[in-house]
């Protein structure tokens, strides 16, 4: 797994996710308050993350004494019509249960605005998924939802990413 050491890191975490989290220049590696380990893979979907999450979590607990875990994903599922909202909810719920059983705080990143979504329906699916995350897991014991959508949305155009951050439409 990729890692970036940070001299002043106060904690250690691991992230599973998609292309938003898999490169050494992406957000997990730019954190200065944590050393991050990533098992993110471009194109990865939530149900794929779910199948490996328990083993990855156990590995990072044993080998890196992690303080927290992060799940970031979902846009590939919506983009490829690969799973239903119910399947995404089940995958996230199962990963949250695994983290809770291991006493590892879990941060779930919601889906950012998607400017190049092929239809309004896909943008609406992102809104439904994010609303479900917030209503179901926001503020739950040991689980928190990280709202990147609100930080990245274009103030002039709801459901689109702010052009300041939108280098490729995704």
C-alpha positions in Angstrom: 0.0 0.0 0.0 1.1 3.5 -0.8 2.0 5.8 2.1 3.3 9.3 2.7 5.1 10.0 5.9 4.3 13.3 7.6 6.8 14.6 10.1 4.2 16.1 12.4 1.5 13.4 12.0 -0.6 13.0 15.1 -2.5 10.0 13.9 -2.4 7.2 11.3 -5.3 6.2 9.0 -6.1 4.1 6.0 -8.4 4.9 3.1 -10.1 2.6 0.6 -11.7 4.4 -2.4 -11.5 5.2 -6.0 -9.4 7.5 -8.2 -10.1 10.5 -5.8 -7.9 8.7 -3.2 -5.4 6.5 -5.0 -2.6 8.7 -6.2 0.3 10.1 -4.2 -0.9 13.7 -5.1 -4.5 13.1 -4.0 -6.0 14.4 -0.7 -5.1 11.5 1.6 -1.4 12.1 1.0 -1.7 15.9 1.4 -2.9 15.6 5.0 -0.4 17.0 7.5 -2.1 15.8 10.6 -2.1 12.1 9.7 0.1 9.5 8.0 -2.2 7.8 5.5 -2.1 4.4 3.9 -4.2 3.9 0.8 -5.7 0.8 -0.9 -7.7 3.0 -3.3 -8.0 1.9 -6.9 -9.2 3.9 -9.9 -12.6 2.7 -11.0 -13.2 0.8 -7.8 -16.9 0.4 -6.7 -18.4 0.2 -3.3 -19.2 -3.5 -3.5 -15.6 -4.2 -4.4 -14.4 -2.1 -1.5 -16.8 -4.0 0.8 -15.3 -7.4 -0.2 -11.8 -6.5 0.9 -12.5 -4.0 3.7 -12.4 -6.4 6.6 -9.1 -7.9 5.5 -7.6 -4.4 4.8 -8.7 -3.0 8.1 -7.3 -6.0 10.0 -4.0 -5.6 8.1 -3.7 -1.9 8.9 -4.6 -2.4 12.5 -2.0 -5.1 12.9 0.8 -3.4 10.9 0.2 0.3 11.3 -1.8 0.7 14.5 -4.3 2.9 12.6 -6.4 5.4 14.5 -9.2 5.7 11.9 -10.4 4.4 8.5 -11.9 6.3 5.5 -14.2 5.0 2.8 -14.4 7.2 -0.2 -16.4 6.1 -3.3 -19.7 5.7 -5.0 -19.4 7.8 -8.2 -18.2 4.8 -10.2 -21.2 2.9 -9.0 -23.5 5.6 -10.3 -21.6 6.3 -13.5 -21.7 2.6 -14.5 -25.2 1.8 -13.3 -23.4 -1.1 -11.6 -25.4 -1.1 -8.4 -28.6 0.1 -6.9 -28.9 2.6 -4.1 -29.9 -0.3 -1.9 -26.7 -2.2 -2.8 -24.6 0.9 -2.1 -26.3 1.3 1.3 -25.7 -2.3 2.1 -22.0 -2.1 1.2 -21.5 1.1 3.3 -23.5 -0.4 6.2 -21.4 -3.6 6.2 -18.1 -1.6 6.2 -19.4 0.6 9.0 -20.3 -2.6 11.0 -16.8 -4.0 10.5 -15.1 -0.8 11.6 -17.4 -0.6 14.7 -16.6 -4.2 15.6 -12.9 -3.3 15.5 -13.4 -0.1 17.5 -12.0 1.9 14.6 -13.6 5.3 13.9 -14.9 5.4 10.3 -15.2 8.4 8.1 -17.3 8.0 5.0 -16.8 10.6 2.3 -19.9 11.6 0.4 -19.8 12.0 -3.4 -18.6 15.3 -4.8 -20.7 17.2 -7.5 -20.2 15.6 -10.9 -20.2 18.2 -13.7 -19.9 15.7 -16.5 -22.6 13.4 -15.3 -24.3 11.9 -18.4 -27.8 12.9 -17.1 -29.7 14.8 -14.5 -30.8 11.4 -13.2 -27.2 10.6 -12.2 -26.8 13.9 -10.4 -30.1 13.2 -8.6 -28.7 9.8 -7.6 -25.7 11.5 -6.0 -28.0 13.7 -4.1 -30.1 10.7 -2.9 -27.0 8.8 -1.9 -25.5 11.7 0.0 -28.8 12.5 1.7 -29.0 8.8 2.8 -25.5 8.9 4.1 -26.1 12.0 6.2 -29.5 10.8 7.5 -28.3 7.3 8.4 -24.6 7.6 9.3 -24.0 11.2 10.0 -23.4 11.5 13.7 -23.6 7.8 14.3 -21.5 6.2 17.0 -18.0 5.8 15.6 -19.0 6.8 12.1 -19.0 10.3 10.6 -19.8 11.5 7.1 -17.3 13.9 5.5 -19.2 16.4 3.3 -17.0 17.2 0.4 -20.1 17.9 -1.8 -20.9 21.2 0.0 -17.3 22.3 -0.2 -16.9 21.6 -3.9 -20.3 22.6 -5.3 -20.5 25.5 -7.8 -22.4 28.3 -5.9 -23.8 29.4 -9.3 -24.9 26.0 -10.5 -26.3 23.4 -8.0 -25.1 19.8 -8.7 -22.0 20.9 -10.6 -18.5 21.2 -9.3 -17.0 24.7 -8.7 -14.9 25.4 -11.8 -12.0 26.3 -9.4 -11.7 22.6 -8.6 -13.0 21.0 -11.7 -10.0 20.1 -13.8 -11.6 17.2 -15.7 -15.3 17.2 -15.2 -15.2 14.6 -12.4 
